[in-house]
Structure formats: structure tokens, C-alpha cells
Amino acid sequence: MVYHFDVGNHIKKHIIVFFTFFTTFLSFLIPSEKKLDYWEKWFDEVNIIMTKAELSVFKALETEEDKKRFQQSFWKMRDPKPETPQNEYMIEFYNRRQYAESRLGGVNSDMGRIYILLGEPLEKSNFSGNEGVVDCELWTYKGEGRPGLPPFMYVLFFRQGDVGDYRLFYPGIHSSLDIVSPYSSSSMDSRLQAYRLIKIDFPELAQATLSVIPGEGDPALPTSASSSNYVFSQIFTLPEREVEKTYLKNFTSVKGIVDVTYSFREIAGKGNISISENKGLRFLNYSIMPDVIHTAKTADKLQTAKISLNLRVENLEGITIYQRERNIDLELDEIKKKDIEEKKAVFEDFLPIIEGEFNVSIAFSNKSTEEFFVYREKITIADEIPPVMVGFKVEEINSDNFMPFSTGTWKVLSDPRQIFNPNASLEGVIVSEEMPEIYLTDIEDERNSIEIKDIVAHKNYLVFRQSLSGIKAGNYYVIIKKENNEIYRKIISILSFDVKKPLVFLKSEPHSSELGYIYEIAQEYLNKRDVDSALENFNKLPENFWNSATCPVIARAYYMKKDYEKVVNLLEEKNVEKNYSVLLLLANSSLELKRLQKAAEYFELLRKYGDTAKINNALGAIYYSLGDKEKAKVYWDRAKNLEMKSNKKDS
């Protein structure tokens, strides 16, 4: 177990807190009628860091002895230094509670809860009293290697309309319009306008309105809620991943552990990922199934929900290879709503994918109710591993459209729960010309295995089927081998009763989307830092595809390749918007090409996005090289003043 509470700033408080704990333990000596009050008080104190399993066990405990033993184990499992007489985790926890109660509006306030879970921020910036923005406070944290957290993150709190308590700011659900002061926002009609106003004086605050993750988000595009919701879900469920729960099995008086959901807006759900190949391209297909979809009723009696699916693909070094959000506005009549309640709903999507090993996370969120869950899976894409899709039915389709879980003329229908009715069949498609070995194997006894023989070849596609009639209910592996090497293994469950198949919401795209997929594949290679493969794919695109939207991305690949002439040629086109990233590429490329006057022009334009010491120093060096020492001194003096202001602020 690894714990990350930073206790260094609180050493002076340890002695005071120790006596507080001593007094607490003395409370065991009070009359028996008071003991219930003690346990209720203790539970109220610590439930914020309890796991679901711990909460379930504690609620089921009946005897005083079991509760005392549970309390001792609860703290012992969190002690980062068992060899020392004090429990540093417990000391830090109560220090944080005391601070939250006295300074942050209590442990149940948004600020209090974040402080208890994450501790003292790396930086705090308070914007209260500033003209143009509401009272708000920005906390910056390092992930410190804690599971699921990004290396750096923003947590923003604000007083909406400058009234009430500080609330947590959710990018995507809230926007820059919520941060602009009520007087200023009344004259604004767009988030982009509000963002630009905030950015003039408070660039970091403006960035925090886009995403919890610094540098993510584009003010000109609709702000994504899901990636930020994913980070918040990781924060609020940290106890689940940082505490070893095996000690709970020692509480034999508890017959079973009930899964009690306590975490912030989290719901349960299932997911499934399969790889396919279509028209020479590989695709990652995913399906996501929430356990429940809560809806709101409109005036015309329709049930509505704003659904968001945010997919993130990262390589094993943590570099984001691909990220995309899909938004779905569900509008259901009473019949369809009832169907979803009985059968559940599945949302399917797909994306082109390159070779490699990746961690995939799919965040489902219902923006109407701020509920979410996250599905994760590790995948490997390699030439020697043929794409496989498995489900309860393989359908032949007559369409040139691209769609999820399809390959060639076949589409596989599947259930993310991987459950199969007793009289159904197990069916699937393998993209391969070589006949594999396919087995349905009992998990409890791998000697009990059925080899699937019904395999039909259709050019380079193999379609297989296996009736499940007569096979006993239970859990099974589907195992596929090629040349005695296992290329696929997943668990399915054969039921003893029938379950209705879920309703499917899927996206399909026309055949003309193929060029767009090649562009996305090139971007994935670029994100992977495989510049040669990226440029190879960019150069497959026709000339009309090199436009104002794509050229800045393609130019980044040429910049990484150090082809600065190509960068300038692409970005100096009139139709390419000269935004911050474009100007930065032009400025640096011009410097590399020794075109100092052009570089100075681009750095001057960059100052409009933020007058920084770094840019002024660059301009000073350029003008000095051009022989204009007087102008160089002006910029260097300005850089020095900006650095002094920054140092004063930090101190």
C-alpha cells in the first residue's frame, strides 16, 4: 500500500492532535447508553474516506467488540509507517478535517471534501474582489502518482452570481459565463466571448474553465464535460483504489458485503471493446451500458437525457493517443422509456486505431443528472493478432457505411454484460484467412472444453457459430488460438433463464469518411511521436484535404521533423487562422530559418495572447541580433519587470 498524505506541513500540530485522540479513546469508558452516540459520531467523521465495502461491513456490525476491532483495522490498513508509534495517515486526516471545518465551510462543502481527499494544493489563487469575475478560487494539484489522477490538475471553486457558498466548477456543465461577473455577463451571448474577456487578465483562470486538465480544451469548441468528470470520479473514489480491503474478510459476523454506492454521482455500468478491420483500416469498437438512465420530463411529456461518451486511448507511457467526445440527446416517449428500463440501453461507437498497446477508458455521463461511470480495458493491436468480434448474433449487412462492430459485410450483435440466453448461440467474426482453433471452456474446469467446428470462410473473414442449447449454465472462456498461440480470451456467462436483449444506439458514417479516418490515424501516430508514420498517412490525403483546419496539425508534424520551410509554407496561407499555436510554430520556424524580422512579427502577435517574460526575452534577443540595441533593451527591461512581478506574486 502506498499513501500520499503530505504530513510535512503539519508537524507542529501532531502533539495537539495526539491528545485529541487520547481523549477520544477515553470515551470508550462512558456509560453504555452513550456508546451508540460515539459510533455514530465516528462514522460521520470517517465515512468520507470509507470504501463501499468498508461502509457495508461497518453498517452490518452489531457488537461493540466487532466495532472496536473494525476501527483499529480501519486505521491500521491506512498507516503508511507501521513502525512508528503514531499513525501519520490518521493525524493528517484529522488535521484536514479540522481545517475544512474551520476554514472551508465544513467537510460536506465542496471545498472541504476536495481538501480532505487531496490535501493542501500546490498553489492557491484567489480572485475575489477582482472586477469582471465572480468570487472564485483556483487550486492547482500534482497527481503525485495517485491512481487515476493526471500529473497536474485544476480544481476551481466559484460563488455563482457572487452569492452563496463556494461551489465546485464542472467544466462542460459550467462555463466561462459562470465566472464572468453578473454585470459583465449580462452583455455577453457566448462562452467564447466570456473566455476571451477572462483571459485578458487571468489566463490560468480562463484555462481552468475549459478543463480540469491544464492545456486541454479549445475555447472555440463546445467544452467537454466528460474528461473533467472522469478526473472528478477518480478524486471522489480514491479510497476505493488506495485501500487494501482484504482485511474485511476477518469480520466473520458479516454474512456478506452489500455494495452500497456512496461515491459522488457514480452509477454502475458495463462495457465491451472489440477490434475490427474494414477496407484496410483497423477500428476499435466499444459498447457501453449504464445500469440506469434517469431522465427529465418535458412539457410535451417526452423523457429526455443529455448523454455524453468520452473515450480516451493512452499508450503505456501515459501519452494520450486519441480522445473524442460523443454527445447524444435522448428523447424518449413513455413506451421507449419503459423499454430501456426493462431491457437497458447500449451505446455503440468506433474509431480508427493504430498498432500498439493501449489503456482505453470510456466515461459515460448523463449531464442531465450529473451521473457517470467509467469503463477501462487494456488492448493490444498488432499485425500478428487478427481482429476478433464475438456476440450472440452475426448479421449480414448490405451497406457501404462504416458502423461499430462490423467488418466487410458482417455486423456482430453483442451485449456488454457478455451474457447469453440458454437456447441462443455464440457467434463471431475473425479477420483471417487461416483457420483457427476456437474453444468454449468451463472456467472452473478447463478440461471441460468444447471445440467450435462450425467455421465458414468468406474471403478473408471467418464466421463461426456454436449453439448453446444443452450446455449447462455457468461462466466460460471463449479461447481462440492461431498456430497454437492464444490470440483471444474473454469470459462469457451462459444463463439458465432468458434475458431481453438491450436497445442499441449506434452511430454509422458514410463510405466517404475513409479519408477522415486516414487523417485521424495520422494524428494518432503524431501523438505517439511516430512522425514518419504520421507524415506517411498525411501524404495519402488528396490536396483538397490540406485545408485551414488540417494544415496546422500537419505543420506540427513537419516541425517535429525539423522541416521548417514546409511549416512556414503551410501556415502562411491566408486561409489558415493565425491563432496562438499557429503563431508559435511560425515564430519558432522563422527563428530556425534565420528570418529574424518575420520571427519578430510573429512574436509581437503572440504578445496579444499574453505578455510574458519569455516572449519579451525572445524579442530582445531578436532585435539585438538585428542590430537594434535600443529596441532590444526595451524588451529586456519589460521581461525583467514581468519576472519581478511574478516573483513577488509567488512570494
C-alpha positions in Angstrom: 0.0 0.0 0.0 1.2 3.5 -0.8 -0.3 6.6 0.8 0.3 10.1 -0.3 -0.7 12.3 2.5 1.9 15.1 2.8 2.4 15.5 6.6 5.4 17.8 6.4 3.4 21.0 6.8 1.6 19.8 9.9 4.3 18.5 12.3 3.7 21.3 14.8 0.1 20.1 15.2 0.8 16.5 15.9 1.1 16.8 19.7 -2.2 18.6 19.9 -3.9 16.1 17.7 -2.4 13.2 19.7 -4.1 14.4 22.9 -7.3 14.8 20.9 -7.1 11.1 20.0 -6.3 10.2 23.6 -9.4 12.0 24.7 -11.4 10.2 22.0 -10.2 6.8 23.2 -11.2 7.6 26.7 -14.8 7.9 25.5 -15.0 4.1 25.5 -15.3 4.3 29.2 -18.5 6.3 29.2 -21.8 4.6 30.1 -23.2 2.1 27.6 -26.1 4.3 26.5 -23.6 6.8 25.2 -21.7 4.3 23.1 -24.1 4.4 20.2 -23.6 8.1 20.0 -19.8 7.6 19.8 -20.1 5.2 16.8 -22.5 7.5 15.0 -20.1 10.4 15.6 -17.1 8.3 14.4 -18.9 7.1 11.3 -19.8 10.7 10.4 -16.2 11.7 10.8 -14.6 9.0 8.6 -17.3 7.9 6.0 -15.8 10.3 3.5 -12.7 8.1 3.2 -14.5 4.7 3.6 -14.7 2.3 0.7 -18.0 0.9 -0.3 -17.1 -2.5 1.2 -16.0 -0.9 4.5 -19.2 1.1 4.7 -21.3 -2.1 4.1 -19.3 -4.1 6.7 -19.4 -1.4 9.3 -23.2 -0.9 9.0 -23.7 -4.7 9.4 -21.6 -4.9 12.6 -23.7 -5.4 15.8 -21.3 -6.0 18.7 -19.2 -3.4 20.5 -16.2 -5.7 20.2 -16.5 -6.0 16.4 -16.9 -2.2 16.0 -13.7 -1.6 18.1 -11.8 -4.2 16.1 -13.1 -2.7 12.8 -11.9 0.8 13.9 -8.4 -0.5 14.8 -8.1 -2.3 11.5 -9.5 0.7 9.6 -6.7 2.9 10.7 -4.0 0.2 10.7 -4.6 -0.5 7.0 -4.1 3.1 6.2 -0.9 3.6 8.3 1.9 4.4 5.9 4.6 3.8 8.6 3.5 1.0 10.9 6.9 1.0 12.5 6.3 4.4 14.1 4.2 4.8 17.3 1.8 7.4 15.6 -0.4 6.8 12.6 0.5 9.6 10.2 -2.5 9.0 8.0 -4.9 9.4 10.9 -3.1 12.5 12.2 -3.2 14.1 8.7 -6.8 13.2 8.2 -8.0 14.9 11.4 -5.8 17.9 10.6 -7.6 18.2 7.3 -11.0 17.7 8.9 -10.3 20.5 11.4 -9.1 22.8 8.6 -12.1 22.0 6.5 -14.5 22.7 9.4 -12.9 26.0 10.5 -11.9 27.5 7.2 -13.7 25.9 4.3 -17.4 25.7 5.3 -17.3 22.1 6.7 -16.4 18.7 5.5 -19.5 18.4 3.4 -18.9 21.5 1.4 -17.3 21.2 -2.0 -14.1 22.8 -0.8 -14.0 20.7 2.4 -14.4 17.4 0.6 -11.7 18.2 -2.0 -9.3 19.3 0.7 -9.8 16.1 2.8 -9.3 13.9 -0.2 -6.4 15.7 -1.9 -4.9 17.8 0.9 -3.2 21.2 0.6 -3.0 22.4 -3.0 0.4 23.0 -4.7 -0.9 26.6 -5.4 -4.0 28.6 -4.4 -5.1 31.6 -6.4 -8.0 33.7 -5.1 -9.7 36.1 -7.5 -12.3 37.5 -5.0 -12.8 41.3 -5.4 -11.5 41.4 -8.9 -13.6 43.5 -11.3 -15.0 41.4 -14.1 -15.1 38.0 -12.4 -17.2 36.5 -9.6 -15.5 35.4 -6.3 -13.6 32.3 -7.2 -10.6 30.4 -6.0 -8.3 28.1 -8.2 -6.4 25.2 -6.6 -3.6 23.5 -8.5 -2.6 20.0 -7.6 0.0 17.5 -8.6 -1.3 14.0 -9.1 1.7 12.6 -7.1 1.3 9.2 -8.8 -2.0 8.6 -7.1 -4.1 6.1 -9.1 -6.2 7.6 -11.9 -5.1 11.2 -11.4 -3.4 13.3 -14.1 0.1 14.7 -13.4 -1.4 18.2 -12.9 -5.0 19.4 -12.4 -7.1 22.4 -11.7 -9.8 22.5 -9.2 -11.9 25.6 -9.4 -14.5 26.9 -6.9 -16.8 29.8 -7.5 -19.7 31.7 -5.9 -22.3 31.7 -8.6 -23.6 35.3 -9.2 -21.3 36.3 -6.3 -23.8 34.9 -3.8 -23.9 31.8 -1.6 -21.2 29.4 -0.8 -18.2 28.4 -3.0 -19.2 25.6 -5.4 -17.1 23.2 -7.4 -16.8 24.3 -11.0 -17.5 21.4 -13.5 -16.1 22.3 -17.0 -18.7 21.5 -19.6 -21.6 21.7 -17.1 -20.5 25.2 -16.1 -18.7 27.6 -18.4 -16.7 30.8 -18.6 -20.1 32.7 -18.5 -20.5 31.5 -14.9 -17.1 33.0 -13.9 -17.7 36.5 -15.5 -19.3 38.9 -13.1 -23.1 39.3 -13.3 -22.8 42.8 -14.6 -20.4 41.8 -17.4 -22.2 38.5 -18.3 -25.5 40.3 -18.9 -23.9 41.9 -22.1 -22.5 38.6 -23.4 -24.0 36.0 -25.6 -21.3 33.4 -25.9 -18.9 31.3 -23.8 -16.0 32.2 -26.2 -16.6 35.9 -25.6 -16.6 35.3 -21.9 -13.4 33.2 -22.1 -11.6 35.9 -24.0 -12.6 38.5 -21.5 -11.3 36.5 -18.6 -8.1 35.5 -20.4 -7.0 39.2 -20.8 -6.3 39.5 -17.0 -6.4 35.9 -15.8 -5.1 33.4 -18.4 -4.8 30.5 -15.9 -8.4 31.0 -14.7 -9.7 31.1 -18.2 -7.9 27.8 -19.0 -9.4 26.2 -15.9 -12.9 27.0 -17.2 -12.2 24.6 -20.2 -10.9 21.6 -18.3 -9.6 20.2 -15.1 -6.5 19.1 -17.1 -4.2 22.1 -17.9 -3.8 22.7 -21.6 -6.9 20.6 -22.6 -9.9 22.1 -24.4 -10.4 24.6 -27.1 -12.4 27.8 -26.3 -13.8 27.9 -29.8 -15.3 24.4 -29.4 -18.1 23.2 -27.1 -16.4 22.4 -23.8 -16.3 18.7 -22.9 -17.7 17.7 -19.5 -16.7 14.1 -19.6 -12.9 14.3 -19.3 -13.2 16.6 -16.3 -16.0 14.4 -14.9 -13.6 11.4 -15.3 -11.0 13.2 -13.2 -13.5 14.1 -10.5 -14.7 10.5 -10.5 -11.1 9.5 -9.8 -10.8 12.0 -7.0 -14.0 11.0 -5.3 -13.3 7.3 -5.5 -9.6 7.5 -4.4 -10.3 5.4 -1.2 -11.5 2.6 -3.4 -8.2 2.3 -5.2 -5.8 3.2 -2.3 -7.0 0.9 0.4 -6.4 -2.8 0.5 -9.8 -4.3 1.5 -8.8 -7.9 2.2 -8.8 -7.3 5.9 -12.6 -7.2 5.9 -12.8 -11.0 5.4 -11.8 -11.2 9.1 -15.2 -9.9 10.2 -16.9 -13.3 10.2 -20.1 -11.9 11.8 -20.9 -10.2 8.5 -22.6 -12.7 6.2 -21.9 -10.8 3.0 -20.9 -7.4 1.7 -23.6 -5.4 0.2 -22.5 -3.0 -2.5 -23.6 0.4 -1.1 -22.9 3.2 -3.6 -21.8 6.3 -1.7 -19.4 7.9 -4.1 -20.2 11.2 -5.8 -22.7 10.8 -8.6 -21.3 7.4 -9.6 -23.5 4.7 -11.1 -22.7 1.2 -12.2 -22.4 0.0 -15.8 -20.7 -2.4 -18.2 -18.5 -2.0 -21.3 -17.0 -4.0 -24.1 -14.2 -3.4 -26.6 -13.5 -5.4 -29.8 -11.2 -4.8 -32.8 -12.3 -5.0 -36.4 -10.9 -4.4 -39.9 -12.7 -2.7 -42.7 -11.4 -1.5 -46.1 -7.8 -2.0 -45.0 -8.2 0.1 -41.7 -8.4 -1.2 -38.2 -11.1 0.0 -35.8 -11.6 0.0 -32.1 -15.3 -0.7 -31.4 -16.8 -0.1 -28.0 -20.2 -0.5 -26.4 -21.2 1.0 -23.1 -24.2 0.1 -20.9 -25.3 2.1 -17.9 -27.3 0.2 -15.2 -29.8 3.1 -15.2 -30.7 6.2 -17.3 -32.5 8.8 -15.3 -34.5 11.3 -17.4 -36.3 14.6 -17.1 -39.9 15.1 -18.4 -40.5 17.9 -20.8 -43.7 19.9 -21.3 -44.7 17.6 -24.2 -44.3 14.5 -22.0 -41.1 13.3 -23.6 -38.4 11.8 -21.3 -35.0 13.4 -22.1 -31.4 12.9 -21.0 -28.2 14.5 -22.3 -25.7 11.6 -22.7 -22.0 12.1 -23.2 -19.5 9.4 -24.1 -15.8 10.4 -23.7 -13.2 8.0 -25.0 -9.5 8.3 -24.2 -6.8 6.0 -25.6 -3.4 6.2 -23.9 -0.2 4.3 -24.5 1.6 2.6 -21.6 3.7 5.7 -21.1 0.5 7.7 -20.4 0.5 9.7 -23.6 -2.9 10.4 -25.0 -3.1 8.9 -28.5 -6.8 9.6 -29.1 -9.6 11.4 -27.3 -13.1 12.1 -28.5 -16.5 13.0 -27.1 -19.9 12.0 -28.5 -23.0 13.8 -27.3 -26.4 12.2 -27.6 -29.7 14.0 -26.8 -32.1 11.2 -25.8 -35.8 11.9 -26.4 -38.0 9.0 -25.3 -41.7 8.5 -25.2 -43.2 6.6 -22.3 -43.0 3.3 -24.3 -39.4 3.7 -25.2 -38.5 4.8 -21.6 -40.2 1.6 -20.3 -38.3 -0.5 -22.8 -35.0 0.9 -21.6 -35.9 0.3 -18.0 -36.7 -3.4 -18.8 -34.0 -4.1 -21.4 -31.4 -1.5 -20.7 -29.7 0.7 -23.3 -26.4 0.2 -25.1 -24.4 2.9 -26.8 -22.0 1.8 -29.6 -19.3 3.8 -31.3 -15.9 3.2 -33.1 -12.7 4.9 -34.1 -9.7 4.1 -36.3 -6.8 2.8 -34.4 -3.0 2.2 -34.9 -0.9 -0.6 -33.7 0.4 -0.7 -30.1 -0.5 -1.5 -26.5 -3.1 0.9 -25.1 -5.1 1.6 -22.0 -8.6 2.6 -23.0 -11.1 4.4 -20.8 -14.7 5.3 -21.7 -16.5 7.7 -19.5 -20.3 7.6 -19.7 -22.0 10.6 -18.2 -25.6 11.7 -18.0 -25.3 15.5 -18.0 -29.0 15.9 -17.0 -28.3 14.3 -13.6 -24.5 14.5 -13.3 -24.3 10.7 -13.1 -21.4 8.8 -14.6 -19.3 5.6 -14.7 -16.0 4.7 -16.3 -15.1 1.5 -18.1 -11.5 0.6 -18.7 -9.7 -2.1 -20.7 -6.1 -2.8 -21.9 -5.8 -3.7 -25.6 -3.1 -4.8 -27.9 -3.2 -4.1 -31.7 -0.6 -6.0 -33.7 -0.3 -7.5 -37.2 0.1 -11.0 -35.7 -3.2 -10.7 -33.7 -6.2 -10.9 -36.1 -9.2 -8.8 -35.2 -12.0 -10.7 -33.4 -15.6 -9.8 -32.6 -17.8 -12.1 -30.5 -21.5 -11.8 -29.7 -24.9 -13.5 -29.8 -25.6 -13.0 -33.5 -23.7 -12.3 -36.7 -25.8 -10.4 -39.3 -25.0 -10.0 -43.0 -25.4 -6.3 -43.9 -25.8 -4.6 -47.3 -24.3 -1.2 -46.8 -21.1 0.6 -47.6 -21.4 2.6 -44.4 -18.9 2.3 -41.6 -20.5 1.2 -38.3 -19.4 -0.2 -35.0 -18.8 -4.0 -34.6 -18.8 -4.5 -38.3 -16.3 -5.8 -40.8 -16.9 -6.3 -44.5 -20.5 -7.4 -45.0 -20.9 -8.6 -41.4 -22.1 -7.0 -38.2 -21.8 -8.6 -34.8 -24.6 -8.1 -32.2 -23.3 -8.2 -28.6 -24.2 -7.4 -25.0 -21.6 -5.6 -22.9 -22.6 -7.8 -20.0 -21.4 -10.9 -22.0 -24.5 -12.8 -21.0 -26.1 -15.5 -23.3 -29.5 -17.0 -23.1 -29.7 -20.8 -22.7 -31.1 -21.5 -26.2 -29.1 -18.8 -28.0 -25.8 -19.3 -29.9 -22.3 -17.9 -29.6 -21.3 -16.3 -32.8 -18.4 -14.2 -34.1 -16.2 -13.0 -36.9 -12.4 -13.3 -37.2 -10.5 -11.3 -39.8 -8.1 -14.0 -41.1 -7.5 -16.4 -44.0 -6.0 -19.1 -41.7 -8.4 -21.4 -39.9 -8.0 -21.0 -36.2 -8.9 -23.2 -33.2 -11.9 -21.9 -31.2 -12.9 -23.3 -27.8 -15.7 -22.8 -25.3 -14.0 -23.7 -22.0 -15.5 -24.1 -18.5 -13.8 -21.6 -16.2 -14.0 -24.0 -13.2 -12.6 -26.9 -15.1 -10.6 -26.1 -18.2 -10.5 -29.8 -19.2 -14.3 -29.4 -19.9 -13.9 -27.7 -23.3 -16.0 -27.7 -26.5 -14.2 -27.1 -29.8 -16.3 -25.0 -32.1 -16.3 -26.6 -35.5 -18.9 -24.5 -37.4 -16.5 -22.1 -39.1 -17.3 -20.8 -42.5 -14.7 -18.8 -44.7 -15.9 -15.8 -46.6 -12.8 -14.5 -48.4 -10.6 -13.2 -45.6 -13.4 -13.4 -43.0 -14.2 -16.4 -40.8 -17.7 -16.6 -39.4 -18.2 -19.1 -36.5 -21.3 -20.3 -34.6 -21.9 -22.5 -31.6 -25.4 -23.5 -30.3 -25.6 -23.1 -26.5 -28.6 -25.4 -26.2 -27.8 -28.2 -23.8 -24.7 -26.5 -22.3 -25.0 -26.1 -18.5 -25.3 -22.6 -17.1 -22.1 -21.0 -15.9 -19.1 -19.0 -16.8 -16.9 -19.9 -19.7 -13.8 -18.7 -21.6 -14.0 -18.1 -25.3 -10.5 -19.0 -26.4 -9.2 -18.6 -29.9 -5.8 -20.0 -31.0 -3.8 -19.5 -34.1 -0.8 -21.8 -34.8 -1.1 -22.9 -31.1 -0.7 -19.3 -29.9 -3.6 -17.9 -27.9 -4.9 -14.7 -29.6 -8.2 -14.1 -27.8 -9.6 -14.9 -24.4 -12.8 -13.5 -22.9 -15.3 -14.6 -20.3 -19.0 -15.1 -21.1 -21.9 -16.2 -18.9 -24.5 -18.7 -20.1 -27.7 -18.2 -18.1 -30.3 -20.7 -17.1 -33.1 -18.2 -18.0 -33.8 -15.7 -20.8 -32.8 -12.1 -20.6 -34.1 -9.5 -23.0 -31.6 -8.0 -25.4 -30.8 -4.3 -24.8 -31.8 -1.5 -27.1 -28.9 -0.3 -29.2 -28.0 3.3 -30.0 -25.2 3.4 -32.6 -23.5 5.8 -35.0 -22.8 4.9 -38.6 -20.8 7.0 -41.1 -20.8 7.1 -44.9 -18.2 5.4 -47.1 -16.7 8.9 -47.8 -15.5 9.0 -44.2 -12.4 6.9 -45.2 -10.2 10.0 -45.8 -11.2 11.3 -42.4 -10.1 8.1 -40.8 -6.7 8.3 -42.5 -6.3 11.8 -41.1 -7.2 10.6 -37.6 -4.7 7.7 -37.9 -2.0 10.2 -38.9 -2.9 12.3 -35.8 -2.6 9.2 -33.6 0.9 8.5 -34.9 1.8 12.1 -34.3 0.6 11.9 -30.7 2.6 8.7 -30.4 5.7 10.7 -31.6 6.0 8.5 -34.7 6.5 11.4 -37.1 7.4 9.4 -40.1 4.2 7.2 -39.9 2.2 10.4 -39.3 3.6 12.1 -42.4 3.2 8.9 -44.5 -0.5 9.0 -43.7 -0.9 12.8 -44.1 0.6 12.4 -47.6 -2.0 9.8 -48.5 -4.7 12.6 -48.4 -5.7 14.5 -51.5 -4.7 18.1 -52.0 -8.2 19.4 -51.1 -7.9 17.8 -47.7 -5.0 20.1 -46.8 -7.1 23.0 -45.7 -7.3 25.6 -43.0 -8.4 23.0 -40.4 -5.9 20.3 -41.2 -2.8 22.3 -42.1 -1.9 23.4 -38.5 -1.9 19.8 -37.4 0.2 18.7 -40.5 2.6 21.6 -39.9 3.2 20.3 -36.4 4.4 17.0 -37.8 6.8 18.9 -40.2 8.0 21.0 -37.3 8.9 17.8 -35.3 10.6 16.6 -38.5 12.6 19.9 -38.5 11.3 20.8 -42.0 10.8 24.4 -41.0 10.4 25.6 -44.6 7.4 23.4 -45.0 5.9 24.6 -41.8 6.1 28.3 -42.9 4.7 27.4 -46.4 1.7 25.6 -44.9 0.9 28.2 -42.2 1.4 31.4 -44.1 -1.5 30.5 -46.3 -4.2 33.3 -46.0 -7.0 30.9 -45.0 -5.1 29.5 -42.0 -6.2 31.2 -38.8 -3.3 32.8 -37.0 -4.2 31.6 -33.5 -1.7 31.1 -30.7 -0.4 27.7 -31.7 0.0 28.7 -35.3 1.8 31.9 -34.5 4.1 30.0 -32.1 5.0 27.5 -34.9 5.6 30.3 -37.3 7.7 32.3 -34.9 10.0 29.3 -33.9 10.3 28.1 -37.5 11.2 31.6 -38.7 13.9 31.7 -36.0 15.3 28.3 -37.1 15.4 29.6 -40.7 17.2 32.8 -39.5 14.4 35.0 -40.8 14.6 37.3 -37.8 12.3 40.1 -39.0 9.5 37.6 -39.6 10.1 35.9 -36.3 9.8 39.3 -34.6 6.5 40.0 -36.3 5.1 36.7 -35.1 6.4 37.1 -31.5 4.8 40.6 -31.4 1.5 39.0 -32.4 1.9 36.3 -29.7 2.1 39.1 -27.0 -1.6 39.7 -27.6 -2.3 36.3 -26.1 -0.2 37.0 -23.0 2.7 39.5 -22.5 5.2 37.1 -20.9 8.8 37.5 -19.9 9.7 34.6 -22.2 8.3 36.3 -25.3 9.9 39.7 -24.4 13.3 38.0 -23.9 12.9 36.3 -27.3 12.1 39.7 -28.9 15.0 41.3 -27.1 17.4 38.7 -28.5 16.0 39.0 -32.0 16.3 42.8 -32.1 19.8 42.6 -30.6 20.8 40.3 -33.4 19.2 42.7 -35.9 21.4 45.5 -34.6 18.6 47.4 -32.9 20.1 47.5 -29.4 17.8 50.2 -28.2 14.7 48.2 -29.0 16.3 45.1 -27.6 16.8 46.9 -24.2 13.1 47.9 -24.1 12.0 44.3 -24.4 14.6 43.0 -22.0 13.6 45.6 -19.4 10.0 44.6 -19.8 10.9 41.0 -19.4 12.8 41.8 -16.2 9.8 43.8 -14.8 7.4 40.9 -15.6 9.8 38.4 -13.9 9.9 40.6 -10.8 6.1 40.9 -10.6 5.9 37.1 -11.0 8.4 36.5 -8.2 6.5 39.0 -5.9 3.3 37.1 -6.5 4.9 33.8 -5.8 6.4 35.0 -2.5 
